[in-house]
């Protein structure tokens, strides 16, 4: 047999030392290194409503032959006996312990009586409240008149249990069916709860109010009168307006349409006409026009809070419906020095609708005037013709009018065009119905301002509101 040389002997010794070292490390980690607490999650108990479930995630080193692990909750500063019977064995890396909610130390041990603990009670970085799943809906609030319906759409993509249950807290005010269809029953406020057992839930506020009605172009309405609404009611109307615009698409064509339709069709009350109201820098010779309620804020000018901060040069400010002194004269109809209910004129309404739909075009008027920037300058002005109306270029939301008058085309059906406007002849902000055969040959509307270049996006567009 060939004898090992010095070099070979050195290699053998080195291998032996390495093997002994590895064995020592394995023995050490196997028998003397305790398990570790990875995470602690505290959740509600379904079976025991007054208890909590403490899910303790544990881990042992790779080299352990026996990785069995036990957990124990102990009152703070009370070190438990490693041999008592209250320890709970971990399964799949977790211990789940049911206990009262409180401040505990968590202890874990292995088969060799090695242990770890939180030592100082649950630390904030150690205890994790589970992230609750949420039910996603297309709305957070629902605003209805009596008899109106609206569907709440629920996104269940993030939920394990997709069996959604709907409950109305007061079915005398609003009901909801199994498909999420809410119906207004009586005036008032209630909550719709959407849930799927214990995984997730969401509350939707439902308001049934007299301040809105079914959209009808021919409906007669009373005027907003001075301070007829409380600040809470005025704020509610703003909330409904913003809801309509947001669901249609803020800063889209549909958003402007939603604002215009809300004020002229859905609002129970009508905004009065006030001649040339709102222009901070009006044209000669009308130097005395003040601005109240046309341009300064989004929303309806119905409460005192809405006019706060508006600085009038001569008269006002005052909410819609309250008397405001007139400084202009128009064919003897509006007398200088007389008082009339504040409201909107034609361009006042159009700029109000644009602003509330998301487009700040400035405090500008109606007209075709090369010396002034007017509403006719913000889009493409095209004169009315049968060819234009048949071309498909005209959409609801485009402006329509003639030199000195601006309005918004808010829809059409098989028989009529519907034009939202504020006129001295109607004495308020209304929708005018024009037969399709008469639009091109009339004395009030001479051109259309195409607004695709302004709106860019269509939003949830519809050419009619029904």
C-alpha positions in Angstrom: 0.0 0.0 0.0 1.3 3.4 -0.9 2.0 5.6 2.1 0.5 9.1 2.2 2.9 11.8 1.8 2.9 15.0 3.9 0.7 16.8 1.4 -1.8 14.0 1.3 -1.9 13.8 5.1 -2.5 17.5 5.3 -5.5 17.2 2.9 -7.0 14.4 5.0 -6.6 16.4 8.2 -8.2 19.4 6.5 -11.1 17.4 5.2 -11.6 15.9 8.7 -11.6 19.4 10.3 -14.1 20.7 7.8 -16.4 17.7 8.3 -16.1 18.0 12.1 -16.9 21.8 11.8 -19.9 21.1 9.6 -21.1 18.5 11.9 -20.6 20.9 14.9 -22.6 23.6 13.1 -25.4 21.2 12.3 -25.5 19.9 15.9 -25.4 23.5 17.2 -28.2 24.8 14.9 -30.2 21.6 15.4 -30.2 21.4 19.1 -29.3 24.9 20.5 -30.8 27.5 18.1 -34.4 28.4 18.9 -37.2 29.2 16.5 -38.1 32.7 15.5 -41.3 34.8 15.4 -41.7 36.1 11.9 -45.0 37.9 12.2 -48.1 38.2 14.4 -51.5 39.0 13.0 -54.5 39.8 15.1 -58.0 39.2 13.6 -61.6 39.0 14.8 -63.0 35.6 15.7 -66.1 34.6 13.9 -67.1 31.8 16.3 -66.4 33.9 19.4 -67.3 37.6 18.8 -65.7 38.8 22.0 -62.4 37.1 21.3 -59.4 37.7 19.0 -57.4 35.2 16.9 -53.6 35.6 17.2 -52.0 34.1 14.1 -48.3 33.6 14.9 -46.0 32.9 12.0 -42.9 30.9 13.1 -39.7 29.7 11.4 -36.9 27.3 12.2 -33.4 27.0 10.8 -32.8 24.9 7.8 -30.8 22.2 9.5 -33.2 21.1 12.1 -34.2 17.4 12.1 -37.3 18.1 14.2 -38.9 21.4 13.3 -41.9 21.0 15.6 -42.8 24.3 17.2 -45.1 25.4 19.9 -46.5 28.8 20.8 -47.9 30.4 24.0 -49.5 33.7 24.9 -48.5 34.9 28.3 -49.5 37.9 30.4 -46.8 40.5 30.2 -43.8 40.0 32.5 -44.9 36.5 33.2 -42.4 33.9 31.8 -44.1 30.6 31.3 -43.0 27.1 32.2 -41.5 25.4 29.2 -43.0 22.1 30.3 -46.6 23.1 31.0 -49.5 21.8 28.8 -50.8 25.2 27.5 -48.4 25.4 24.6 -50.1 25.1 21.2 -48.4 23.3 18.4 -47.8 25.1 15.1 -49.2 23.8 11.9 -47.8 24.7 8.5 -45.6 27.4 10.1 -48.5 29.0 12.1 -50.0 28.9 15.6 -53.5 30.2 15.8 -54.5 31.0 19.4 -57.9 32.3 20.5 -57.8 34.7 23.4 -59.1 38.0 24.8 -57.9 41.1 23.2 -55.1 42.5 25.3 -51.4 43.0 25.9 -49.4 39.8 25.8 -45.9 38.3 25.4 -45.6 35.7 22.8 -43.4 32.7 23.4 -42.3 30.0 21.0 -40.3 26.9 21.6 -38.9 23.9 19.7 -38.6 20.2 20.6 -35.3 20.9 22.3 -36.7 23.5 24.7 -35.1 26.4 22.8 -37.4 29.4 22.8 -37.9 32.9 21.5 -40.4 35.6 22.7 -41.5 39.1 22.0 -40.2 39.9 25.5 -41.9 43.3 25.8 -45.4 42.6 24.7 -46.6 43.1 21.1 -44.5 45.6 19.4 -46.1 47.8 16.7 -43.7 46.4 14.1 -44.4 42.9 15.2 -48.2 42.8 15.4 -50.0 43.3 12.0 -53.7 44.1 11.7 -54.8 42.3 8.5 -55.6 44.5 5.5 -59.3 44.4 5.2 -60.7 43.8 1.8 -63.0 46.5 0.5 -66.1 46.3 -1.7 -65.6 48.7 -4.7 -68.7 50.4 -6.1 -69.4 52.9 -8.9 -70.9 55.4 -6.4 -70.5 56.3 -2.7 -73.7 58.3 -2.5 -77.1 58.0 -4.3 -79.4 61.0 -4.8 -83.0 60.3 -5.9 -86.4 61.8 -6.2 -89.4 59.6 -5.1 -89.8 56.8 -7.6 -86.4 57.2 -9.2 -84.1 54.2 -9.5 -80.4 53.8 -9.7 -78.2 50.7 -9.9 -75.2 50.4 -7.6 -72.5 48.4 -9.5 -70.2 46.3 -7.4 -66.7 45.1 -8.4 -66.1 41.7 -6.8 -62.8 41.0 -8.5 -60.7 41.3 -5.3 -63.1 39.3 -3.2 -63.0 35.6 -2.4 -66.7 35.4 -1.6 -68.5 37.0 -4.5 -72.0 36.5 -3.0 -73.1 40.1 -2.4 -75.9 40.9 0.0 -77.7 44.3 -0.1 -79.6 45.7 2.9 -81.5 49.0 3.3 -81.4 50.4 6.8 -84.8 52.1 6.2 -86.9 50.7 3.5 -89.5 53.4 4.1 -87.0 55.8 2.5 -85.3 53.6 -0.1 -85.3 50.0 -1.1 -82.7 47.9 -2.9 -83.1 44.6 -4.7 -80.8 41.7 -5.1 -79.3 43.3 -8.3 -78.3 46.5 -6.6 -81.3 48.6 -7.9 -82.1 51.4 -5.4 -85.6 53.0 -5.5 -86.5 56.2 -3.7 -89.7 55.7 -1.6 -90.1 58.7 0.6 -88.1 61.9 1.3 -85.2 61.3 3.8 -81.8 59.8 4.2 -80.8 56.3 4.8 -77.9 53.9 4.3 -77.5 50.9 2.0 -75.1 48.3 3.4 -73.3 46.0 0.9 -71.5 43.0 2.3 -70.5 39.4 1.7 -70.6 37.7 5.1 -67.6 38.8 7.1 -65.0 39.4 4.4 -65.9 43.0 3.4 -68.7 45.6 3.6 -69.4 49.1 2.4 -72.1 51.6 3.3 -73.7 53.8 0.6 -75.6 56.9 1.7 -79.0 57.4 -0.1 -80.8 60.7 -0.1 -84.3 61.0 -1.4 -85.0 64.7 -1.9 -87.7 67.1 -3.2 -84.9 69.3 -4.7 -84.6 67.2 -7.9 -87.2 65.7 -10.2 -87.7 63.6 -13.3 -86.0 65.3 -16.4 -88.8 66.7 -18.6 -88.2 69.5 -21.1 -91.8 70.8 -20.9 -92.1 70.8 -17.1 -93.1 74.1 -15.5 -91.0 75.0 -12.5 -91.1 77.6 -9.7 -88.2 80.0 -9.4 -85.5 79.9 -6.7 -86.5 82.7 -4.4 -84.3 84.6 -2.0 -82.7 82.3 0.7 -85.5 79.8 0.2 -83.1 76.9 1.0 -81.1 76.3 4.1 -77.3 76.2 3.9 -77.6 72.4 4.2 -80.1 72.1 1.3 -78.0 74.4 -0.8 -75.0 72.2 -0.1 -77.0 69.1 -0.9 -77.8 70.5 -4.4 -74.1 71.2 -5.0 -73.3 67.6 -4.0 -75.9 66.2 -6.4 -74.6 68.4 -9.2 -71.0 67.3 -8.6 -72.2 63.6 -8.5 -73.9 64.0 -11.8 -70.9 65.6 -13.4 -68.4 63.2 -11.9 -70.4 60.1 -13.1 -70.7 61.6 -16.6 -67.0 62.5 -16.6 -65.5 65.7 -15.2 -63.6 67.7 -18.0 -65.5 65.9 -20.7 -68.3 66.7 -23.1 -70.6 64.6 -21.0 -69.6 66.5 -17.9 -70.7 69.8 -19.4 -73.9 68.2 -20.5 -74.6 66.8 -17.0 -74.2 70.3 -15.5 -76.5 71.9 -18.1 -79.1 69.2 -17.9 -79.0 69.3 -14.1 -79.8 73.0 -13.9 -82.4 73.1 -16.6 -84.1 69.7 -16.3 -83.4 67.9 -13.0 -83.5 70.8 -10.5 -87.0 71.2 -9.1 -86.6 75.0 -9.2 -85.6 77.4 -12.0 -82.8 80.0 -11.9 -84.2 83.5 -12.8 -83.0 85.5 -15.7 -80.9 88.6 -14.8 -79.8 90.8 -17.7 -76.0 90.8 -18.4 -75.2 89.5 -14.9 -71.7 88.4 -14.1 -69.3 90.3 -16.4 -66.4 91.8 -14.5 -65.1 93.5 -17.6 -68.1 94.2 -19.7 -68.1 96.1 -23.0 -69.0 99.7 -23.7 -71.3 101.3 -23.0 -72.3 98.9 -20.1 -69.9 99.9 -17.4 -71.9 99.1 -14.4 -72.4 95.4 -14.5 -71.4 93.4 -11.4 -70.7 89.7 -11.1 -72.7 87.6 -8.7 -73.4 84.0 -9.3 -72.1 83.3 -12.8 -68.5 82.5 -12.8 -66.6 82.5 -9.4 -67.3 79.1 -7.9 -68.5 75.7 -8.9 -72.0 74.9 -7.7 -75.3 76.8 -7.4 -75.3 80.3 -5.9 -78.0 79.6 -3.3 -76.4 80.1 0.1 -74.6 82.9 1.8 -71.4 80.8 1.9 -71.2 80.7 -1.9 -71.0 84.5 -2.3 -68.4 85.0 0.5 -65.2 86.5 -0.9 -66.9 88.0 -4.0 -66.1 91.7 -4.2 -68.7 93.7 -6.0 -67.9 97.1 -7.4 -71.4 98.7 -7.2 -74.1 96.3 -5.9 -74.3 92.8 -4.4 -73.1 90.2 -4.1 -76.4 88.3 -3.5 -77.5 84.7 -4.1 -79.8 83.6 -6.9 -83.3 84.7 -6.3 -82.4 87.7 -4.1 -83.0 91.2 -5.4 -80.2 92.9 -7.2 -80.1 96.4 -8.6 -79.9 96.7 -12.3 -77.6 99.1 -14.0 -78.4 98.4 -17.7 -81.3 99.2 -19.9 -82.7 97.0 -22.6 -85.6 98.2 -24.7 -87.4 99.4 -21.6 -87.8 95.8 -20.3 -85.0 96.1 -17.7 -84.9 99.6 -16.1 -81.8 101.2 -14.7 -82.0 101.4 -11.0 -84.7 98.8 -10.6 -84.3 95.6 -8.5 -84.7 92.2 -10.1 -84.1 88.6 -8.7 -80.5 87.7 -9.3 -79.8 84.9 -11.7 -78.1 84.1 -15.0 -78.2 85.6 -18.5 -77.5 83.5 -21.6 -73.7 83.6 -21.6 -73.8 83.5 -17.8 -75.5 80.1 -18.0 -73.2 78.7 -20.7 -70.0 79.7 -18.8 -71.5 78.3 -15.6 -72.2 75.0 -17.3 -68.7 74.9 -18.8 -67.0 75.7 -15.5 -69.0 73.1 -13.6 -68.2 70.5 -16.3 -64.5 71.2 -15.9 -63.7 73.9 -18.5 -62.7 77.4 -17.4 -63.1 79.5 -20.5 -63.1 82.8 -18.7 -65.7 85.4 -17.9 -66.8 86.0 -21.5 -70.0 86.8 -23.3 -71.9 85.9 -26.4 -71.4 87.5 -29.7 -69.4 87.6 -32.9 -67.0 90.5 -32.3 -63.4 90.6 -33.7 -62.5 93.1 -30.9 -63.4 90.8 -28.1 -62.9 87.2 -27.1 -66.3 85.6 -26.8 -67.9 82.2 -26.6 -67.9 82.0 -30.4 -64.1 82.0 -30.3 -63.6 79.0 -28.1 -64.6 76.4 -30.7 -65.3 76.1 -34.4 -68.1 78.4 -35.5 -70.2 76.9 -38.3 -73.5 78.5 -39.6 -76.6 76.4 -39.4 -77.6 74.5 -42.5 -79.5 71.3 -43.3 -76.2 69.8 -44.5 -74.5 70.6 -41.2 -77.2 69.0 -39.1 -77.2 65.9 -41.3 -73.4 65.6 -41.3 -72.9 64.0 -37.9 -70.5 66.8 -36.8 -72.9 68.4 -34.4 -73.2 66.7 -31.0 -75.1 67.4 -27.8 -72.9 69.7 -25.7 -72.0 72.0 -28.7 -73.0 75.7 -28.3 -75.7 77.2 -30.4 -77.0 80.7 -30.9 -76.7 83.9 -32.8 -74.7 87.2 -32.4 -75.5 88.2 -28.8 -77.0 85.0 -27.6 -75.4 81.7 -26.5 -77.0 78.4 -25.6 -76.1 74.7 -25.3 -77.6 71.9 -27.4 -78.4 69.4 -24.6 -80.0 66.6 -26.7 -82.4 65.5 -29.4 -84.8 62.7 -30.2 -86.6 61.7 -33.4 -88.8 64.8 -33.4 -87.1 67.6 -31.5 -83.9 69.4 -30.6 -83.5 70.5 -27.0 -81.6 73.7 -26.2 -80.7 74.8 -22.7 -80.6 78.6 -22.4 -81.4 81.6 -20.4 -83.6 84.2 -22.1 -85.4 87.3 -21.1 -88.5 86.0 -22.9 -88.5 82.8 -20.7 -87.4 84.8 -17.7 -85.1 82.0 -16.6 -82.8 79.1 -17.3 -84.9 76.6 -19.3 -84.8 74.0 -22.0 -86.4 75.1 -25.3 -87.9 72.5 -27.6 -87.4 73.1 -31.3 -88.8 70.8 -34.0 -86.1 69.2 -36.0 -87.6 70.6 -39.2 -87.6 74.2 -37.8 -84.1 74.5 -36.4 -82.4 75.7 -39.5 -85.1 78.2 -40.4 -85.6 80.2 -37.2 -84.9 83.6 -35.9 -83.0 82.7 -32.7 -80.3 80.2 -33.7 -78.0 81.0 -36.6 -74.8 79.1 -35.9 -73.2 76.2 -33.9 -69.9 76.3 -32.1 -68.4 72.8 -32.5 -66.7 71.9 -29.2 -64.6 68.8 -30.0 -61.4 70.8 -29.8 -62.4 72.1 -26.4 -63.7 69.0 -24.7 -61.2 66.4 -26.2 -62.9 63.6 -24.3 -66.5 62.5 -24.6 -67.0 60.9 -21.2 -70.2 58.9 -20.7 -71.8 60.8 -23.5 -75.5 60.4 -24.6 -77.3 62.5 -27.1 -80.5 62.4 -25.0 -81.0 62.0 -21.2 -83.6 59.2 -21.3 
